[in-house]
Amino acid sequence: MQLIAKLGILADAAKYDASCASSGAPKRSSKGRDGLGATNGMGICHSYTPDGRCVSLLKVLLTNFCLYDCQYCVNRRTSNVPRARFTPEEVVRLTLDFYRRNCISGLFLSSGIIRSADYTMEQLIRVARLLREEHEFRGYIHLKTIPDADPLLIEEAGRLADRLSVNIELPTDESLQLLAPEKKASTIRLAMGTIHQGQLAVAGERNAPRFTPAGQSTQLIVGADSTDDHTILGNAQALYQGYALKRVYYSAFSPIPDSPSSVPLAAPPLLREHRLYQADFLMRGYGYSAGELLREAGNLALDIDPKLAWALANREVFPLDVNRAEPALLARIPGIGLRSVQRLVALRRERRIRYDDLVQLRCVLDKARPFIVTSDYRPPEAEVRSGLLRARLREPQAPQQMGLWA
């Protein structure tokens, strides 16, 4: 099979993995030389760094042949899809060719399981080693870790790649046992722990070798089982606390051709994945806990964002005087982000904050207005019931986003 035909199959097969962001990758050098590639600035995905730069990655599978028969996966053993396989040398060639044409800044490489977990992991490592050592490639490399692989192989991958990720696949151990019985939640967590321990071993050591300097991430599929958002967010919080993950990625289940009866025939609402990302960001950046965002079993609201939902459920906290409130509370006002909070805190050291100051800071006042007090403004909605206020503030959505039709 020609290389371009393989690329068409294996780039398309990789599109279901969302955990390919390249945030946090460092600058690399070798013996005083810059080498080839940089971490800044068909199979190409776009990711964003923390400062907003868009970077492009070659995103492919080494192969979509797989020994496993995960019911939610288009590349499962019993799936009737075209199959292809790259050699490590072919992936290296593609990466360098795309880089020299200024199409990419790095590589995201995953794979189906072939022969064994160890053999597959060795093939992924060979790609990274050829790029790093033979071609002096200093760009970003993200390797998808095979959980069942020998921990020594995972450690070797961590010394070559900027980021490693181990997909947790499904939100609960029970769902994994049902839909992917050949995979074990315990081995997935063990692989995550191996990566975390590798990071801790080099933390604070000035001359220690690099080990996944951009951290580790994971991905879970939403909507392939009946798990609700309350459980998903609780599990994500435990992963952040237990393994210091950089990101948990949420991938809405996508129905696949000739799918088995064990998985749904329809995708979940498009907004459900978006609301989970919003809630996840509130946990990572704003200090919310999973229990605050969803107090009891169920899913996040689709018609309002999680921050607004929390504010409506905690009306006794509001309205907040922006001239006096603690920064952590200011950040919980709907429509006011972290940067605006920093600017408000700096401004109120100089003078009292007026309503027009919030306008100048481009706060989303349609949301913020009922929850704030300034030196010249107090909300007339302060006594309005939360149900009526929610009706005023809910976001209009297209029916297909709400999951009302296919």
Summary of the structure (lengths in Angstrom):
residues: 406
radius of gyration: 23.4
end to end distance: 36.5
largest distance: 71.2
contacts: 1302
relative contact order: 0.09
helix: 41%
strand: 13%
